[in-house]
Each structure stands twice: as C-alpha cells, then as structure tokens.
Amino acid sequence: MSAGRRWDDLAPRLASGAAMVTVGLVAVWLGGVWFHLLVALICGMMIWELVCMVDSGRTKSQYVLGAAGFATALVVAWVPPGFAFPLLLFPSMLGFSRMEKGGVTYAVFTALILLAGYGMIVLRDDIGLRWMLWLVTVVVVTDVAGYFAGKSLGGPLFWPRVSPKKTWSGTIAGWAGAAIVGLFFAGVTPAGAGLAGISIAVSMASQIGDISESAIKRRAGVKDSSSLIPGHGGLLDRFDGMLGASVFLMIAGQAVGFPPGV
C-alpha cells in the first residue's frame, strides 16, 4: 500500500474526531443531566446500529429497541442500584420477542452497552470528573496510539480472520500509551504507580470491546456499524472500546477499591 493510500482516511477521521471530542468533553465537564443525556443518546443509537447489523429486516424493531435503550440508560441514572440493574437488562429481554435472528448476540451486546453506559454515569457522578477524564484518556490514547503505530510500523496482524487491519504493533502501542496515561494520573492523584497497571488492563479491555464489535460486523458482512460519523463509521465503531473499558472497570474496580489510594 502506498504512503498516500495508507493515510487517506486521516483527514475525515481527524475532523470527526475533533467534533466528537469537543462534544464529549463539554458533556463530561458539565456532568449531571447533560452527561446523562449524551450517554443515553449514544447507548440508544448503538443499540439501533446493533439491530441493523444482526437483523436488518426488522426495521420497526430497530427503532423500538433503540428507543428502549435510550429510555433505560436515562432512567437508571435516577433510581437506586437495586432497581437499576433489572432495568438495564430489560431491553435485552425485549429483543427476544422482536427479532427473527441474532437474538443472543443482540441480548448480550445490548446488556454490555447499557452496563457500560451506567458505569460511566456512576463514575462521573459518584467518583468525579478527574477519573472520568482518566478513563476517556486511556481509551482514546489506546485507539490513537494503535492507529498510528499500526499504520506506521505494520507487522503481524492481531486476528486477521476477524480484523484484517489490526496489528500487534498497534496493540502493544496502545498498552504503552495507556501506561503513560496511568503514570501521569498517578503523579497528580494519590493513586500511586499501580494505576499504570490498571490503565493497561483497561486498555486491553477496550481492545477486547473493539475486537468483539469487529466479530459482529464480520458475521453481518458489513464494514462499519453505520455511516453516521465520516471517517469512523458508526457510534459502535467509535465507542466499542469504551464499552469494554467501562464494563471492565465496573467489575475490577470492586476488587482493587477504585480509585486506588483515594
């Protein structure tokens, strides 16, 4: 591949990425209802994209299930956790009665989408802005470092059958970038150097989320989850890493007492 062709998607990726980062940072900074609305909107649209991929003939269900995901992600921010968790799983159960194929894939991935959204809301509301910025930065740096290292260095592919563009060089660069982010935040918080290890694990979880979504696309025979974002594809293409990272942090955070040292 020529140097020009290798970077031919860079301009639209940068423009779209800058717009998404701006909107996201404003919502994260404001917190509260603005952040809840953004998370709920993204969750609902990702579920819509998911149904479009796994059961493309069910047009009405795409909107019904997407709307159910949006409403659920919005409501759970205001109810006690004991009631939030059954609500988070309701859209997954609803999908079984509305889909002709891909029901299990839909149910599992929808549950992950809504659990990830809920995890981000809890992180921002209860733990604070600094740690929400840490999570976002780890995921973004993992993606950016992986993209540039993979394009520049190339080398052996990570899982060619599922994701023919992801390389081991990009994967490892993502871990290195996450470690640097962790060390930076360890220096400005009481968390300590162990945060670098947690950051690498979160980076790995984000890559697992990315690979999982790639597997769904490969099975559905599509390149992108949708065409909503120029240069990036759909919201699932852009936020698949955040899904894995947020769900992992919800689980692992209980074991390490996240945030550590705080």
HELIX and SHEET records of a PDB file:
HELIX    1   1 ALA A    3  ARG A    6  1                                   4    
HELIX    2   2 LEU A   10  LEU A   30  1                                  21    
HELIX    3   3 GLY A   32  VAL A   54  1                                  23    
HELIX    4   4 THR A   59  VAL A   75  1                                  17    
HELIX    5   5 VAL A   76  TRP A   78  5                                   3    
HELIX    6   6 PRO A   81  PHE A   96  1                                  16    
HELIX    7   7 GLY A  103  VAL A  122  1                                  20    
HELIX    8   8 LEU A  123  ILE A  127  3                                   5    
HELIX    9   9 LEU A  129  LEU A  153  1                                  25    
HELIX   10  10 TRP A  168  VAL A  188  1                                  21    
HELIX   11  11 GLY A  194  ALA A  220  1                                  27    
HELIX   12  12 LEU A  235  VAL A  256  1                                  22    
SHEET    1   A 2 LEU A 157  TRP A 159  0                                        
SHEET    2   A 2 SER A 163  THR A 167 -1                                        
END                                                                             
